[in-house]
Amino acid sequence: MAGGAAPVPGALLGALLWAAAAAALGPGGSPAPGDFGRVYRGAVNISAEQVYAFAYSREPGQVDAVRVYVNSSSENLQYPVLFVVRQQKGVLSWQVPLIFRGLYQRTYNYQEVSRTLCPSEPTPERGPSDQVIFVDVASMAPFNIAYELLVTRLENFQLETNKAFNFTASPSQPQYFLYKFPQDVDSVIIKVVSDVVYPCSVVSVQDIVCPVYDLDHNVEFNGVYQSMTKQAAITVQRKDFPGEQFFVVFVIKPEDYACGGSVPSSIHGNVNRTWNLQRTKNLQVTIVPSIKKSVYVQAMFFSFLSFLSFYLGSVVVAFVHYIRVRRKALAGRSSPEDGSGIMTSSHPITSSTPEGSSYGAIDESSSSGGRPMSSPERGLPAGSDTDSSVEEESDFDTMPEIESDKNVIRTKVFLYLSDLSRKDRRIVSKKYKIYFWNIITIAVFYALPVIQLVITYQTVVNVTGNQDICYYNFLCAHPLGVLSAFNNILSNVGHMLLGFLFLLIVLRRDILHRRAMEMKDVYTLDYGIPKHFGLFYAMGIALMMEGVLSACYHVCPNYSNFQFDTSFMYMIAGLCMLKLYQTRHPDINASAYSAYASFAVVICLAVLGVVFGKNDMWFWVIFSMIHVVASLALSTQIYYMGRFKIDGPDSDLGIFRRAAMVLYTDCIQQCSRPMYMDRMVLLIVGNLVNWSFAIFGLVYRPRDFASYILGIFICNLLLYLAFYIIMKLRSSEKLLPIPLFCIVATAVVWAAALYFFFQTLSSWEETPAESREKNRPCILLGFFDDHDVWHFLSAAALFFSFLVLLTLDDDLDAVRRDKIPVF
């Protein structure tokens, strides 16, 4: 008996609860019928709730959306009003006051809430179907809480192509709309604009799945999304949505810190209603078709054909040069070979010195110890240009007399190229080829982790849908496969193609030079600038790697991988300066190890500058001191041709004694006229420029530290190149047509490239939403933006710059080295 009587109390409790619910539903225990567009007011408590039933009829193939607006004047967070909406295939619920949490667990309460119900899927039924929506209003409060309810049917729920739609949203009143792909459209761009920056908002693209995530705390759970201030753009492809339709969701955030805005320090008092008014935002959305597949093909053809035309031009120039050489060779065979030109110029130069050289000058004949100037290359056997692993510079330059000879020669007032090209050519060539092999090693070890990292970045973007990770120009970001912005990657093909072309040009010159050496051509042995191609090969590899790493950076440009885009820019600028200096100082140029070590220090400083350079004054003080000291040290080495040494063999006081002697001799005794006037002018101007950079950085502390350092490198390179050309013309040397054309082309293309470079389209120094304010549409073929044009033009400009360095001194090929001045 006891076991059978146990269920009775449970059954009685269930009956009582059912009776209470039936009483709350109204007479007869049925929900109160509701009408769309009518405001219902009432009160609920723990013993009284209300249920409304809204019935409507839906036509076949029609998508109907219903929006529910609720309001409650209660601010009691202990007893909120609960709203539950039941549909045929889903349930949606929320409470009023609706609570949002911000930074540092701040809470924001809203009494007005408006939500769009997930629309039911279209059915293949031929006739109209009946639908019912139940809205339950309840509260656990022991007292009455008033509420308002309004249910409406949305007339403009489906967005149309190329038609702007305006609406308003707030944190508690999000909006979302439906879009269906037209039959002939495979990709669209969702463009959203607003007249005001704040409040911060989020634009999301989600599949047709219920529930729709349209609140601040869950909008990132599904689909693709990005934050927004005044502008946003998302490219959507048909292949990503099997149903060929999607929702566009708009959510207003309760705080603006995610978009770069400030966070209120505190929230006091009764401000809940005020939030409802402050956090509204007017938005306009327009969905436009993106480019077709044919545009991708046109863009790829344009990119490759544009730079392959450089190959064609190079072939034409090489062919013309070949014809001219053949004609000269035939003309030489028909004329008597008396060799008078060679014999006359092969004698040592006369003892007469240039005008004005009596001041501290040393007779040029002493540079060779009274012996005729003869190149060590003359005695080389044929084919001796091959590098031997056992040949080292120490094998040829270890005698104390040679070291003393260096000190005598390099401190002459007037130096000639023969004075600084005394080492064996095989050893010097091997020294410079280390640049080439080292940069290949650096490129491999640098590029492989970079490629792995950017693949990971792109995978994270594709999996999470978070488009705030990468700083694209979203108004001109054309996806292809897994890549989000293929156009930014394709535009770097110019660096790789032109870098490879430059390697081919250098290889051709290298082969011709080797053949001339094997034939013991006197013009190759004793005339013109000594040909060392190691640095040129390194420059070509650096140009190609700049394209590779720039493409890697643009897979997902952001704060964490900025150095990928700039590392080889520093190396290119440094290699160009080294090559320019090596041209007339082949024996005393920096070794590859010290040069690449210096580049590594620069890259480390660039990383530290981005991390600490924004607000830390101590970093700028240290960096400016390093910059000034490095400029002075490098200037000293250049001024004294590497022969400036401060050493104290007996005691530490010898260091200071030597320094004082140098200062007294060079700055006091000869203050009226420096011993090396031209070098002094260059170094004074160079130091003024570098000190100006240091002062500018110390005062203004620019946020883009990477570009700041790159500007230092470029300005020094341009300054040195201008000095070199001016001194070349002062020395009565001339510019041949090809280098003159390259100089003009370099100036023109660089000017155009820099114009597009300064058209800022994004900035990882700001928040993703602020960066999107700078986004602009495509300007070339409907596929490339301003930054892509910068890639094209900068590749061509660097190529012409390299050709300038390669051909600048071609006019000296028939001039003896003891007649070529050093500057």
C-alpha positions as a printed Julia matrix, in Angstrom:
823×3 Matrix{Float64}:
   0.0    0.0     0.0
   2.77   2.43    0.81
   4.46   1.88   -2.52
   1.24   2.61   -4.45
   0.33   5.79   -2.55
   3.68   7.54   -3.08
   2.94   9.16   -6.48
  -0.18  10.98   -5.26
   1.58  14.12   -3.87
   3.55  14.51   -7.15
   0.39  14.25   -9.24
  -1.36  16.82   -7.06
   1.58  19.24   -7.42
   1.52  18.83  -11.2
  -2.2   19.51  -11.29
  -1.8   22.65   -9.21
   0.94  23.98  -11.5
  -1.2   23.26  -14.57
  -4.13  25.1   -13.03
  -1.95  28.12  -12.22
  -0.63  28.18  -15.78
  -4.13  27.9   -17.23
  -5.29  30.79  -15.08
  -2.42  32.89  -16.31
  -3.15  32.09  -19.94
  -6.58  33.56  -19.72
 -10.14  32.32  -19.91
 -10.38  28.79  -21.14
  -6.6   28.17  -20.65
  -5.62  29.33  -24.16
  -3.06  32.01  -25.17
  -4.33  35.49  -25.8
  -4.53  36.13  -29.56
  -2.18  38.89  -30.71
  -2.22  41.25  -33.64
   0.85  42.4   -35.53
   1.61  46.08  -35.15
  -0.36  46.5   -31.9
   1.28  47.51  -28.61
   0.33  45.28  -25.66
   0.8   46.53  -22.12
   0.5   44.46  -18.99
   2.11  43.35  -15.73
   3.53  40.06  -14.55
   4.68  38.58  -11.26
   5.5   35.2    -9.79
   1.88  34.07   -9.94
   0.79  35.79  -13.15
   2.3   35.46  -16.62
   1.03  36.25  -20.07
   1.16  34.24  -23.31
   0.38  35.76  -26.7
  -0.23  33.86  -29.93
   0.45  35.6   -33.24
  -0.87  33.74  -36.27
  -0.17  34.58  -39.88
  -0.29  32.99  -43.3
   2.77  32.54  -45.52
   2.77  32.27  -49.29
   4.79  29.52  -51.02
   8.49  30.41  -51.45
   8.13  33.52  -49.3
  10.52  34.32  -46.46
   8.76  36.08  -43.61
  10.6   37.75  -40.76
   9.04  38.87  -37.52
  10.53  41.39  -35.09
   9.64  41.53  -31.4
   9.99  44.77  -29.44
   9.75  44.71  -25.62
  10.18  47.32  -22.92
  10.06  47.35  -19.16
  10.51  50.24  -16.77
  11.86  47.98  -14.06
  15.54  48.28  -13.26
  15.54  45.51  -10.68
  18.23  43.06  -11.75
  17.1   40.52   -9.15
  13.68  40.13  -10.78
  13.97  40.7   -14.53
  11.13  40.2   -16.95
  11.63  37.03  -18.99
  10.51  36.81  -22.61
  10.36  33.47  -24.42
   9.41  33.26  -28.08
   8.43  29.84  -29.44
   8.41  29.11  -33.14
   7.85  26.02  -35.19
  11.53  24.97  -35.08
  13.14  27.11  -32.44
  13.0   29.02  -29.19
  14.44  32.48  -28.47
  14.59  33.98  -24.99
  16.01  37.02  -23.24
  15.47  39.14  -20.17
  14.78  42.79  -19.45
  16.84  44.59  -18.24
  19.21  43.06  -20.78
  22.74  43.02  -19.36
  25.91  43.48  -21.44
  29.39  43.14  -20.0
  32.3   45.28  -21.12
  35.95  45.65  -20.26
  36.91  45.03  -16.63
  33.49  43.42  -15.99
  31.58  46.65  -16.4
  27.86  46.07  -16.88
  25.43  47.96  -19.11
  21.67  47.5   -18.64
  19.03  48.11  -21.3
  15.26  48.3   -20.75
  14.38  48.35  -24.44
  15.09  45.22  -26.43
  14.22  44.42  -30.02
  15.04  41.1   -31.69
  14.38  39.65  -35.12
  13.09  36.1   -35.04
  14.81  33.52  -37.17
  12.67  33.23  -40.31
  11.19  29.88  -41.19
  12.52  28.17  -44.27
  10.48  28.37  -47.48
   8.46  25.22  -48.11
   7.67  23.64  -51.48
   3.95  23.73  -50.69
   1.73  25.02  -53.46
  -0.79  26.75  -51.22
  -0.38  29.16  -48.3
   0.64  27.72  -44.93
  -0.38  28.87  -41.44
   2.25  29.85  -38.9
   1.92  30.61  -35.18
   4.32  32.41  -32.86
   3.94  32.24  -29.07
   5.39  34.97  -26.87
   5.57  34.14  -23.12
   6.05  36.99  -20.63
   6.91  36.04  -17.04
   8.78  37.14  -13.93
   9.67  35.67  -10.55
   9.1   39.01   -8.83
   6.68  38.96   -5.86
   5.25  42.26   -7.15
   3.87  43.44  -10.46
   6.32  44.56  -13.16
   4.92  46.46  -16.12
   5.97  45.69  -19.69
   5.23  46.61  -23.28
   5.14  44.23  -26.23
   5.05  44.94  -29.96
   5.33  42.3   -32.68
   5.68  43.38  -36.31
   6.32  41.73  -39.66
   9.35  43.07  -41.53
   8.69  44.3   -45.04
  12.35  44.93  -46.02
  14.03  41.84  -44.68
  15.68  40.72  -47.91
  18.49  42.88  -49.26
  18.73  43.53  -52.99
  21.8   43.75  -55.18
  23.14  47.26  -55.88
  20.44  48.83  -53.73
  21.36  50.75  -50.56
  19.34  50.11  -47.42
  19.35  52.36  -44.33
  18.47  51.28  -40.79
  19.29  51.89  -37.12
  20.73  49.51  -34.54
  21.81  49.53  -30.89
  23.36  46.99  -28.49
  19.94  45.78  -27.36
  18.35  46.15  -30.78
  20.55  44.31  -33.29
  19.54  43.87  -36.89
  20.07  41.23  -39.52
  18.84  40.75  -43.07
  18.73  38.05  -45.71
  20.54  38.06  -49.03
  20.21  35.56  -51.88
  22.78  35.23  -54.65
  21.42  36.1   -58.09
  21.87  33.42  -60.72
  24.76  35.1   -62.55
  26.71  36.28  -59.49
  29.37  34.12  -57.82
  30.83  36.67  -55.43
  29.57  39.86  -53.77
  31.02  42.61  -51.58
  28.97  43.76  -48.59
  29.7   47.46  -48.08
  28.57  49.1   -44.86
  29.02  52.8   -44.11
  28.05  55.17  -41.32
  28.36  58.91  -40.86
  29.69  58.61  -37.31
  32.68  56.77  -35.9
  31.13  55.58  -32.67
  29.49  53.54  -31.29
  31.65  50.62  -32.33
  29.8   47.96  -34.29
  30.31  44.48  -35.69
  29.28  43.24  -39.13
  28.83  39.48  -39.43
  27.95  37.13  -42.28
  26.27  33.91  -41.11
  24.77  30.89  -42.79
  21.02  30.32  -42.79
  20.98  28.5   -39.46
  18.87  29.15  -36.38
  19.49  30.6   -33.91
  21.12  33.69  -35.39
  23.95  35.01  -33.19
  23.07  38.7   -32.98
  24.25  39.85  -29.54
  27.63  41.24  -28.51
  28.6   38.18  -26.48
  27.82  35.61  -29.19
  28.16  37.33  -32.59
  31.67  35.88  -32.96
  30.47  32.3   -32.53
  29.5   31.77  -36.16
  30.36  33.0   -39.63
  32.7   35.77  -40.75
  32.83  39.05  -38.86
  34.75  42.32  -38.57
  34.54  45.37  -36.34
  33.55  48.71  -37.8
  33.56  52.44  -37.12
  32.65  54.3   -40.33
  33.26  51.67  -42.97
  33.35  47.91  -43.42
  33.49  45.55  -46.37
  33.24  41.77  -46.54
  33.68  39.71  -49.69
  31.37  36.68  -49.8
  31.57  33.84  -52.32
  28.68  31.66  -53.41
  30.73  28.47  -52.95
  30.95  29.08  -49.21
  27.15  28.89  -48.78
  25.49  25.73  -50.13
  22.05  27.33  -49.84
  23.26  30.3   -51.94
  21.96  32.72  -49.29
  23.17  34.16  -46.0
  22.34  36.55  -43.17
  24.08  39.89  -42.73
  24.1   40.67  -39.0
  24.75  44.08  -37.45
  25.61  44.33  -33.76
  26.45  47.47  -31.78
  29.0   46.93  -29.02
  28.36  48.36  -25.53
  31.88  49.87  -25.45
  34.19  51.4   -28.03
  37.6   50.15  -26.89
  37.61  47.43  -29.58
  37.42  50.19  -32.21
  40.01  52.45  -30.63
  37.61  54.47  -28.48
  37.91  55.26  -24.81
  36.3   53.31  -21.99
  34.28  55.19  -19.35
  36.17  55.21  -16.07
  33.11  54.4   -14.02
  29.37  54.08  -14.26
  27.32  55.58  -11.43
  23.68  56.22  -10.76
  20.58  55.66  -12.83
  21.92  55.69  -16.37
  20.19  52.69  -17.89
  17.79  54.66  -20.07
  20.54  56.98  -21.14
  22.42  54.06  -22.71
  19.42  53.3   -24.89
  19.73  56.74  -26.46
  23.53  57.06  -26.65
  24.4   53.78  -28.32
  22.29  53.96  -31.47
  23.94  54.03  -34.88
  22.59  54.74  -38.35
  23.99  52.35  -40.94
  23.73  51.9   -44.68
  24.39  48.56  -46.33
  24.89  47.94  -50.04
  25.68  44.59  -51.62
  27.4   44.82  -55.0
  28.67  42.04  -57.28
  32.39  41.37  -57.08
  34.66  40.77  -60.06
  34.24  37.79  -62.35
  36.78  35.04  -62.96
  37.79  36.62  -66.25
  39.17  39.62  -64.34
  41.49  37.29  -62.41
  42.84  35.96  -65.69
  43.3   39.46  -67.12
  45.11  40.59  -63.97
  47.5   37.64  -64.07
  48.24  38.16  -67.76
  48.82  41.87  -67.12
  51.19  41.18  -64.22
  53.35  38.68  -66.06
  53.35  40.33  -69.47
  54.22  43.74  -67.99
  57.43  42.39  -66.49
  58.2   39.93  -69.26
  58.43  43.01  -71.49
  61.56  43.89  -69.47
  63.02  40.58  -70.59
  62.27  41.48  -74.2
  63.87  44.89  -73.8
  66.96  43.32  -72.24
  67.27  40.87  -75.15
  67.05  43.76  -77.63
  69.74  45.74  -75.77
  71.99  42.68  -75.56
  71.55  42.01  -79.27
  72.4   45.61  -80.19
  75.44  45.44  -77.94
  76.52  42.19  -79.61
  76.23  43.75  -83.07
  78.31  46.76  -82.01
  81.0   44.56  -80.49
  81.15  42.46  -83.66
  81.52  45.54  -85.82
  84.33  46.86  -83.63
  86.05  43.49  -83.77
  85.85  43.41  -87.58
  87.09  46.99  -87.79
  90.01  46.13  -85.51
  91.05  43.21  -87.71
  91.11  45.37  -90.85
  93.3   48.06  -89.21
  97.07  47.62  -88.59
  97.69  46.2   -85.13
 100.56  48.37  -83.99
  99.45  48.22  -80.37
 100.58  51.79  -79.92
  97.6   52.65  -77.76
  98.24  49.81  -75.42
 101.95  50.28  -75.24
 101.74  53.99  -74.55
  99.28  53.57  -71.78
 101.12  50.67  -70.24
 104.02  52.79  -69.05
 104.0   54.06  -65.49
 102.4   57.41  -65.02
 104.71  60.39  -65.0
 106.01  61.91  -61.85
 103.98  65.02  -62.37
 101.16  65.37  -59.89
  97.76  66.96  -60.37
  97.44  70.61  -59.69
  97.28  71.37  -56.01
  98.57  67.97  -54.93
 101.71  69.41  -53.34
  99.82  69.87  -50.08
 100.77  66.75  -48.13
 101.0   64.77  -51.36
 103.06  61.67  -51.96
 104.41  60.92  -55.37
 102.22  58.41  -57.13
 105.26  56.45  -58.19
 105.93  55.65  -54.55
 102.71  53.75  -54.35
 104.39  50.86  -56.07
 107.77  51.22  -54.41
 109.41  52.73  -57.5
 108.36  49.78  -59.65
 106.11  50.03  -62.7
 102.42  49.7   -61.9
 101.51  46.2   -62.92
  98.44  44.36  -61.93
  98.81  41.06  -60.08
  96.12  39.78  -62.39
  98.47  39.91  -65.39
 100.4   36.86  -64.34
  97.37  34.64  -63.74
  97.06  31.52  -65.81
  94.03  30.98  -67.97
  91.01  29.81  -66.05
  92.44  31.0   -62.74
  89.2   32.77  -61.88
  87.85  29.67  -60.19
  87.54  29.89  -56.45
  89.77  27.6   -54.5
  88.78  26.57  -51.0
  92.4   26.82  -49.84
  93.01  30.36  -51.09
  92.66  32.96  -48.39
  93.52  36.63  -48.24
  96.12  35.88  -45.6
  98.1   33.9   -48.2
  98.7   37.07  -50.16
  98.64  39.86  -47.58
 100.5   38.9   -44.44
 103.84  40.75  -44.78
 104.37  43.74  -42.5
 105.69  45.72  -45.48
 102.34  45.38  -47.21
 100.48  46.59  -44.13
 102.81  49.59  -43.93
 102.31  50.18  -47.65
  98.57  50.39  -47.05
  99.01  53.11  -44.49
 101.17  55.12  -46.89
  98.95  54.74  -49.92
  95.52  55.21  -48.33
  96.51  58.44  -46.61
  97.55  60.14  -49.84
  95.74  63.32  -50.73
  94.93  62.12  -54.23
  94.07  58.47  -54.53
  93.61  56.54  -57.75
  91.84  53.26  -58.29
  95.13  51.45  -58.75
  96.0   52.36  -55.16
  92.94  50.53  -53.83
  92.92  47.55  -56.19
  96.26  46.03  -55.33
  95.07  42.73  -53.9
  94.88  39.59  -55.98
  91.64  39.59  -57.95
  90.88  35.97  -57.1
  90.96  36.68  -53.4
  88.83  39.82  -53.67
  86.29  38.08  -55.92
  86.01  35.22  -53.48
  85.52  37.73  -50.66
  82.6   39.34  -52.46
  81.04  36.06  -53.53
  80.54  35.32  -49.84
  77.83  38.01  -50.0
  75.97  35.89  -52.54
  76.2   32.57  -50.72
  75.43  34.12  -47.34
  72.3   35.86  -48.56
  71.03  32.6   -50.06
  71.52  30.9   -46.69
  69.81  33.77  -44.9
  66.93  33.72  -47.38
  66.27  30.0   -46.96
  66.39  30.03  -43.17
  64.35  33.25  -43.01
  61.7   32.39  -45.57
  60.72  28.88  -44.47
  59.46  29.84  -40.97
  57.81  32.92  -42.47
  55.85  30.82  -44.97
  54.79  28.41  -42.22
  53.66  31.29  -40.02
  51.57  33.08  -42.63
  49.92  29.8   -43.64
  48.93  29.41  -40.0
  47.61  32.98  -39.92
  45.5   32.4   -43.03
  44.18  29.12  -41.63
  43.15  30.84  -38.39
  41.34  33.55  -40.35
  39.49  31.0   -42.47
  38.55  28.77  -39.52
  37.53  31.43  -36.99
  36.07  33.93  -39.46
  37.75  36.76  -37.53
  38.68  39.31  -40.19
  40.16  41.63  -37.58
  43.32  39.51  -37.54
  44.56  40.76  -40.92
  44.75  44.38  -42.09
  43.62  44.15  -45.71
  42.18  46.81  -47.95
  38.78  45.12  -47.75
  37.3   47.25  -50.53
  39.83  45.69  -52.89
  40.61  42.25  -51.47
  39.96  39.54  -54.03
  40.13  36.0   -52.63
  41.45  32.99  -54.51
  41.41  29.56  -52.93
  42.39  29.88  -49.29
  43.96  33.31  -49.81
  41.87  36.29  -48.72
  43.68  38.97  -50.78
  45.23  37.34  -53.83
  45.75  40.66  -55.6
  48.19  41.86  -52.91
  50.23  38.69  -53.42
  50.12  38.68  -57.22
  51.4   42.25  -57.41
  54.72  41.12  -55.89
  55.54  38.97  -58.9
  57.48  41.92  -60.35
  60.16  41.73  -57.65
  60.77  38.06  -58.38
  60.75  38.36  -62.18
  62.93  41.47  -62.3
  65.28  40.11  -59.63
  65.79  37.0   -61.74
  66.29  39.14  -64.85
  68.94  41.16  -63.04
  70.72  37.95  -62.09
  70.73  36.94  -65.76
  72.16  40.31  -66.79
  74.88  40.06  -64.15
  75.61  36.46  -65.17
  76.06  37.55  -68.79
  78.53  40.24  -67.76
  80.32  37.79  -65.49
  80.7   35.24  -68.3
  82.01  37.88  -70.73
  84.46  39.09  -68.09
  85.72  35.55  -67.45
  86.26  34.99  -71.17
  88.19  38.24  -71.43
  90.33  37.21  -68.45
  91.1   33.86  -70.05
  92.17  35.7   -73.21
  94.35  38.03  -71.07
  92.66  41.08  -72.52
  94.69  44.11  -71.41
  91.55  46.22  -71.04
  90.19  43.71  -68.58
  93.43  43.44  -66.61
  94.48  47.07  -66.18
  91.61  49.21  -67.37
  88.28  50.27  -65.93
  86.62  49.43  -62.64
  87.64  45.97  -61.33
  84.79  43.58  -62.03
  83.52  41.83  -58.89
  80.0   40.49  -59.26
  79.35  38.94  -55.83
  77.49  41.98  -54.5
  75.42  42.22  -57.69
  74.34  38.6   -57.32
  73.43  39.31  -53.7
  71.36  42.32  -54.78
  69.44  40.2   -57.29
  68.67  37.55  -54.68
  67.62  40.28  -52.23
  65.2   41.74  -54.8
  63.64  38.33  -55.39
  63.36  37.66  -51.66
  61.76  41.05  -51.12
  59.0   39.9   -53.47
  58.65  36.55  -51.7
  58.54  38.02  -48.2
  56.31  40.93  -49.2
  53.88  38.38  -50.64
  54.09  36.42  -47.37
  53.42  39.56  -45.37
  50.37  40.4   -47.48
  48.9   36.95  -46.9
  47.89  38.38  -43.54
  49.38  41.84  -42.87
  49.37  42.7   -39.18
  51.44  43.92  -36.26
  53.15  40.58  -35.67
  54.68  40.01  -39.12
  55.48  43.54  -40.33
  59.22  42.8   -40.38
  58.73  40.3   -43.2
  57.97  43.18  -45.55
  60.89  45.38  -44.49
  63.82  43.09  -43.62
  65.12  42.71  -47.16
  64.41  46.38  -47.89
  67.07  47.24  -45.31
  69.4   44.7   -46.89
  68.8   46.04  -50.4
  69.58  49.59  -49.31
  72.67  48.45  -47.42
  73.94  46.29  -50.3
  73.49  49.17  -52.74
  75.58  51.46  -50.54
  78.24  48.79  -50.15
  78.34  48.22  -53.91
  78.64  51.93  -54.6
  81.52  52.17  -52.14
  83.14  49.0   -53.46
  83.28  50.41  -56.99
  86.31  52.6   -56.22
  87.39  50.96  -52.98
  87.54  47.26  -53.93
  90.28  46.37  -51.45
  88.82  47.97  -48.33
  85.08  47.32  -48.51
  83.31  45.64  -45.61
  83.3   41.85  -45.4
  80.06  39.93  -45.86
  80.08  38.8   -42.24
  80.29  42.28  -40.75
  77.76  43.64  -43.28
  75.12  41.01  -42.57
  75.78  41.3   -38.83
  75.06  45.02  -39.13
  71.82  44.27  -41.02
  70.83  41.88  -38.22
  71.37  44.62  -35.64
  69.22  47.0   -37.7
  66.39  44.46  -37.93
  66.57  43.87  -34.17
  66.37  47.62  -33.57
  63.36  47.79  -35.9
  61.53  45.13  -33.91
  62.39  46.81  -30.61
  61.27  50.16  -32.01
  57.84  48.85  -32.92
  57.45  47.27  -29.48
  58.86  50.08  -27.33
  58.98  53.08  -29.65
  55.4   54.28  -29.25
  55.5   55.76  -25.77
  58.86  54.93  -24.19
  61.15  57.94  -24.24
  64.1   55.93  -22.98
  64.15  53.86  -26.15
  64.34  56.92  -28.39
  67.16  58.39  -26.3
  69.18  55.18  -26.58
  68.42  54.73  -30.27
  69.36  58.33  -31.1
  72.65  57.94  -29.25
  73.39  54.7   -31.12
  72.46  56.39  -34.41
  74.75  59.39  -33.85
  77.68  57.33  -32.55
  77.38  54.86  -35.44
  77.3   57.74  -37.93
  80.47  59.24  -36.44
  82.28  55.9   -36.32
  81.38  55.05  -39.91
  82.35  58.56  -41.04
  85.75  58.15  -39.41
  86.37  54.84  -41.16
  85.34  56.29  -44.53
  87.38  59.49  -44.09
  90.6   57.64  -43.23
  89.97  54.78  -45.71
  89.82  52.26  -42.88
  93.29  53.2   -41.57
  92.1   55.05  -38.46
  93.23  53.01  -35.45
  93.37  54.01  -31.81
  95.58  51.61  -29.92
  97.88  51.88  -26.94
 100.64  49.31  -27.01
 102.09  50.31  -23.66
  99.18  51.39  -21.54
  95.6   52.52  -21.67
  96.8   56.12  -21.75
  98.1   55.49  -25.25
  94.54  55.38  -26.52
  93.8   58.88  -25.32
  97.21  60.14  -26.44
  96.56  58.81  -29.96
  93.07  60.35  -30.04
  94.39  63.73  -28.91
  97.14  63.61  -31.54
  94.64  62.83  -34.3
  92.33  65.66  -33.22
  95.23  68.11  -32.99
  96.68  67.16  -36.38
  93.49  66.98  -38.39
  91.29  69.54  -36.66
  93.64  72.23  -35.35
  96.78  72.27  -37.48
  94.82  71.78  -40.71
  91.6   73.52  -39.74
  91.88  75.88  -42.69
  91.54  73.02  -45.17
  90.81  69.34  -44.48
  93.26  66.9   -46.02
  90.45  65.08  -47.9
  88.09  67.86  -48.91
  85.6   65.89  -51.02
  85.2   63.16  -48.44
  84.82  65.77  -45.73
  81.98  67.53  -47.58
  80.14  64.26  -48.11
  80.53  63.18  -44.51
  79.49  66.57  -43.1
  76.29  66.54  -45.16
  75.69  62.89  -44.31
  76.12  63.48  -40.6
  73.81  66.5   -40.7
  71.15  64.36  -42.37
  71.55  61.53  -39.85
  71.59  63.89  -36.89
  68.43  65.5   -38.24
  66.8   62.07  -38.37
  67.92  61.4   -34.8
  66.53  64.72  -33.53
  63.28  64.23  -35.46
  62.81  60.77  -33.95
  63.63  62.04  -30.48
  61.14  64.91  -30.71
  58.23  63.43  -32.67
  58.68  59.68  -31.99
  56.98  58.47  -35.19
  54.69  55.5   -34.71
  55.82  53.71  -37.87
  59.32  52.91  -36.67
  60.03  50.42  -39.48
  59.41  53.04  -42.16
  61.45  55.54  -40.12
  64.54  53.32  -40.23
  63.95  52.55  -43.88
  63.81  56.28  -44.56
  67.23  56.67  -42.91
  68.7   53.99  -45.17
  67.15  55.39  -48.34
  68.2   58.98  -47.62
  71.79  57.9   -47.0
  71.79  55.84  -50.19
  70.4   58.71  -52.27
  72.87  61.12  -50.71
  75.81  58.86  -51.5
  74.58  58.18  -55.04
  74.16  61.91  -55.72
  77.66  62.58  -54.35
  79.1   59.8   -56.52
  77.5   61.12  -59.72
  78.53  64.71  -58.96
  82.13  63.66  -58.28
  82.11  61.54  -61.42
  81.11  64.53  -63.53
  83.62  66.75  -61.7
  86.34  64.29  -62.65
  85.52  64.81  -66.36
  83.94  61.38  -66.61
  80.82  60.99  -68.67
  77.54  59.15  -68.52
  76.84  56.78  -71.38
  73.33  56.61  -72.87
  72.3   53.41  -71.06
  73.2   54.54  -67.5
  71.78  57.99  -68.27
  68.5   56.39  -69.36
  68.5   54.21  -66.25
  69.06  57.24  -64.0
  66.15  59.14  -65.58
  63.92  56.04  -65.48
  64.84  55.44  -61.85
  63.94  59.0   -60.83
  60.63  58.99  -62.73
  59.51  55.54  -61.58
  60.53  56.17  -57.97
  58.55  59.44  -57.93
  55.45  57.65  -59.23
  55.98  54.72  -56.86
  56.33  56.91  -53.79
  53.1   58.73  -54.69
  51.21  55.44  -54.45
  53.18  54.35  -51.4
  51.91  57.31  -49.4
  48.3   56.5   -50.32
  47.69  54.72  -47.03
  45.03  52.04  -47.42
  45.41  50.35  -44.03
  47.51  50.62  -40.9
  48.3   47.93  -38.37
  49.31  50.67  -35.93
  45.6   51.29  -35.34
  42.68  49.05  -34.48
  41.23  46.98  -37.33
  38.11  49.16  -37.4
  40.15  52.37  -37.63
  42.32  50.82  -40.32
  39.23  50.07  -42.42
  38.38  53.75  -42.52
  41.37  54.13  -44.88
  40.22  51.38  -47.28
  39.66  52.41  -50.9
  38.31  50.7   -54.04
  40.52  49.19  -56.74
  42.07  51.55  -59.28
  43.69  49.24  -61.86
  41.72  46.7   -63.92
  39.18  46.58  -61.1
  41.62  44.21  -59.41
  44.63  46.12  -58.03
  44.61  48.92  -55.46
  47.09  51.75  -54.84
  49.4   49.54  -52.81
  49.52  46.97  -55.59
  50.57  49.71  -58.0
  53.28  50.62  -55.51
  54.47  47.0   -55.68
  54.62  47.13  -59.48
  56.4   50.47  -59.65
  58.8   49.84  -56.77
  59.93  46.58  -58.41
  60.67  48.45  -61.64
  62.34  51.3   -59.74
  64.61  48.91  -57.83
  65.48  47.15  -61.09
  66.46  50.42  -62.75
  68.38  51.42  -59.61
  70.38  48.22  -59.81
  71.08  48.83  -63.5
  72.39  52.29  -62.61
  74.93  50.74  -60.26
  75.78  48.07  -62.84
  76.36  50.42  -65.78
  77.32  53.7   -64.15
  81.05  53.34  -64.8
  80.96  51.64  -68.2
  82.59  54.74  -69.65
  85.79  53.87  -67.74
  86.35  50.51  -69.43
  89.05  52.09  -71.66
  90.69  54.2   -68.91
  93.7   52.97  -66.97
  93.09  52.41  -63.28
  95.95  54.71  -62.33
  93.99  57.47  -64.07
  90.65  56.81  -62.32
  90.29  58.98  -59.21
  88.9   57.64  -55.93
  86.12  59.54  -54.17
